[in-house]
């Protein structure tokens, strides 16, 4: 353990200095880091606007001095989140001449887009990027994941596969799939396109973690190799009887 990544203090759950939340969705905000005794979520650090240089993680070390974190918090003290109305919003819209700021946990609620890839750009609701693909869902179209109706057009919460242009889904549904699939297995649920699909999902702010799929870990399919080793029939028809049948498999 390095001197920059310390154990979490015992007792009350500490709040992130940047988003001011003690509890937040770690899949979106990232793991809590304790750097020089300061608590901050990983992605809150990456998206914070006023860092002179982006945080860098090398070999278990967060190359970020504590004074830079404190300076960002100080500068954001007067910035009001355009979504929750609270002060301390450290993320600003990257569009020039836009002065709106927000907290990372507030982003989805307010229609803000945060792109979870370098250079970690963030956009307010008015300037959030939209999918470029020209497509409109047919009346009665359902989300391919939850099978509930989608909206009648592309919106922040209704997305489409840029490859097949026929697969529609809700933002929350495809975000959930991305978190389970990870970068190596994430693809369109219908046409299985991955390259254009992943690129488009990154653009509209879907977090796709760089990890193997959840179903490929913790021996998820070990039971498929198990053999059934006893007879369940109410009347065993094996000539040698139930006991012999079980002995021979």
C-alpha positions in Angstrom: 0.0 0.0 0.0 1.4 3.4 -1.0 1.4 6.5 1.1 -1.1 8.0 -1.3 -3.7 5.2 -1.0 -4.5 4.7 2.6 -7.0 2.6 4.4 -10.5 4.1 4.9 -11.0 5.5 8.4 -13.1 3.4 10.7 -16.5 4.4 12.0 -18.7 6.8 10.1 -18.6 6.5 6.3 -16.7 9.5 5.0 -18.1 11.7 2.3 -16.3 12.4 -1.0 -14.8 15.9 -0.9 -15.9 16.6 -4.5 -19.5 15.3 -4.7 -20.1 15.6 -1.0 -21.8 12.2 -0.9 -21.0 9.6 1.7 -23.0 7.0 -0.3 -23.2 7.0 -4.1 -23.3 4.6 -7.0 -19.7 3.3 -7.1 -20.2 2.0 -10.6 -20.7 5.6 -11.8 -18.7 7.6 -9.3 -15.9 5.0 -8.9 -14.3 3.6 -5.8 -13.5 5.8 -2.9 -9.9 6.7 -2.6 -8.1 8.0 0.4 -5.2 10.2 -0.8 -3.1 12.0 1.9 -6.1 11.5 4.2 -8.6 13.1 1.8 -11.6 11.1 0.5 -12.7 11.3 -3.1 -14.4 9.1 -5.7 -12.2 8.0 -8.6 -14.4 9.5 -11.3 -15.2 12.6 -9.3 -11.5 13.2 -9.5 -11.3 12.6 -13.3 -14.2 14.8 -14.1 -13.4 17.7 -11.8 -12.8 20.7 -14.0 -10.2 22.8 -12.3 -7.3 20.4 -12.0 -4.2 21.8 -13.7 -3.5 18.3 -15.0 -5.8 15.3 -15.1 -5.2 12.8 -12.3 -2.8 10.0 -13.3 -2.8 6.5 -11.9 0.5 4.7 -12.3 1.5 1.4 -10.6 -0.8 1.8 -7.6 0.0 5.5 -7.1 -2.3 8.4 -7.6 0.0 11.1 -8.8 -2.0 13.9 -7.3 -0.8 16.1 -4.5 -3.3 16.9 -1.7 -3.1 20.7 -2.3 -4.6 20.3 -5.8 -7.6 18.4 -4.4 -8.1 21.1 -1.8 -7.7 23.8 -4.4 -10.5 22.3 -6.6 -12.8 22.0 -3.6 -12.1 25.6 -2.7 -12.8 26.9 -6.2 -16.0 24.9 -6.4 -17.3 26.2 -3.1 -19.3 28.9 -4.8 -20.3 26.8 -7.8 -24.0 25.8 -7.6 -25.1 22.5 -9.1 -27.6 23.2 -11.9 -29.5 20.0 -10.9 -29.7 19.8 -7.1 -29.1 23.5 -6.3 -26.4 22.8 -3.7 -22.9 24.4 -3.7 -19.6 22.6 -4.3 -20.3 21.5 -7.9 -16.8 20.6 -9.2 -17.8 19.5 -12.8 -18.4 22.2 -15.4 -19.8 21.9 -18.9 -16.9 21.7 -21.3 -18.7 23.8 -23.9 -17.1 27.2 -24.2 -18.9 30.1 -22.6 -21.2 27.8 -20.6 -21.0 28.4 -16.9 -23.2 25.5 -15.7 -21.8 23.1 -13.1 -23.0 19.9 -11.4 -22.1 17.0 -9.2 -21.3 13.6 -10.7 -24.1 11.8 -8.9 -26.6 14.4 -10.1 -25.6 14.1 -13.8 -28.1 11.4 -15.0 -31.0 12.9 -13.1 -30.5 16.2 -14.8 -29.7 14.9 -18.3 -26.0 15.7 -18.2 -23.6 13.6 -20.1 -20.2 12.5 -18.7 -18.0 10.6 -21.1 -16.1 7.9 -19.2 -13.1 7.9 -21.4 -10.2 10.3 -21.9 -10.3 13.3 -21.9 -13.3 12.7 -19.5 -15.5 15.5 -20.9 -18.7 16.6 -19.3 -21.8 18.4 -20.8 -24.7 20.2 -19.2 -28.3 19.2 -20.4 -28.3 22.0 -23.1 -25.0 20.9 -24.7 -25.1 17.1 -24.2 -24.2 15.2 -27.3 -26.9 13.2 -29.1 -26.7 10.2 -31.2 -26.0 11.1 -34.9 -27.7 8.1 -36.3 -31.0 8.9 -38.2 -33.6 6.6 -36.8 -37.1 6.8 -35.3 -38.8 3.9 -33.4 -41.9 2.3 -34.9 -45.1 2.8 -32.8 -45.2 0.4 -30.0 -41.4 -0.3 -30.0 -40.2 -1.9 -26.8 -36.8 -1.8 -25.1 -35.1 -5.1 -26.1 -33.8 -5.5 -22.5 -36.8 -4.8 -20.2 -39.5 -5.2 -22.9 -41.2 -1.9 -21.8 -42.2 0.8 -24.3 -39.6 3.3 -25.4 -40.3 6.9 -26.3 -41.4 7.9 -29.8 -38.0 9.4 -30.7 -34.4 9.5 -29.6 -33.9 11.3 -26.3 -31.5 11.3 -23.4 -33.3 8.2 -22.0 -34.1 6.4 -25.3 -31.2 5.2 -27.3 -30.7 3.1 -30.5 -28.0 0.9 -31.8 -26.0 2.9 -34.4 -25.3 -0.2 -36.5 -28.6 -2.0 -37.0 -30.7 1.1 -36.2 -33.6 -1.2 -35.1 -32.6 -2.1 -31.6 -34.0 0.4 -29.0 -33.4 0.5 -25.3 -33.7 2.7 -22.3 -30.5 4.4 -21.0 -30.8 2.7 -17.6 -31.2 -0.7 -19.2 -28.2 -0.4 -21.5 -26.2 1.1 -18.6 -27.0 -2.0 -16.5 -26.0 -4.3 -19.3 -22.7 -2.4 -19.8 -21.8 -2.8 -16.1 -22.4 -6.5 -16.3 -20.8 -7.1 -19.7 -17.7 -4.9 -19.3 -15.6 -3.6 -22.2 -14.8 -7.1 -23.6 -18.3 -8.4 -24.0 -20.5 -5.3 -24.4 -22.3 -5.2 -27.8 -25.7 -4.6 -29.3 -28.2 -7.0 -27.8 -29.6 -7.8 -31.3 -27.0 -7.4 -34.1 -24.0 -8.0 -31.9 -22.0 -5.1 -33.3 -19.4 -4.0 -30.8 -17.1 -1.4 -32.4 -19.6 1.3 -33.5 -21.9 0.4 -30.6 -19.3 0.9 -27.9 -18.1 4.1 -29.5 -21.6 5.6 -29.6 -22.4 4.5 -26.1 -19.2 6.2 -24.8 -20.3 9.4 -26.6 -23.7 9.6 -24.9 -22.2 8.9 -21.5 -22.6 5.1 -20.8 -20.1 3.9 -18.3 -18.4 0.7 -19.7 -15.9 -0.7 -17.2 -12.7 -2.2 -18.3 -13.3 -5.6 -16.8 -14.4 -9.1 -17.8 -18.2 -9.9 -17.8 -19.8 -10.6 -14.5 -21.1 -14.0 -15.7 -17.6 -15.2 -16.5 -16.3 -14.8 -12.9 -16.8 -16.7 -9.6 -17.2 -20.0 -11.4 -20.7 -18.9 -12.6 -21.2 -21.9 -14.9 -19.5 -24.7 -12.8 -22.8 -26.4 -12.3 -23.1 -27.1 -16.0 -20.4 -29.8 -15.6 -22.2 -31.6 -12.7 -23.7 -35.0 -13.4 -27.0 -36.1 -12.0 -26.1 -39.0 -9.8 -29.3 -40.5 -8.4 -32.7 -41.7 -9.7 -35.7 -39.5 -9.1 -38.3 -41.6 -10.7 -41.1 -42.8 -8.4 -40.8 -46.2 -9.9 -37.3 -47.3 -11.0 -37.5 -49.4 -14.2 -33.8 -50.4 -14.2 -33.6 -54.2 -14.3 -31.2 -54.3 -11.4 -33.1 -51.9 -9.2 -32.6 -48.4 -8.0 -29.5 -49.1 -6.0 -27.7 -50.7 -8.9 -28.8 -48.0 -11.2 -27.3 -45.3 -9.0 -24.0 -47.3 -8.6 -23.7 -47.5 -12.4 -24.9 -44.0 -13.0 
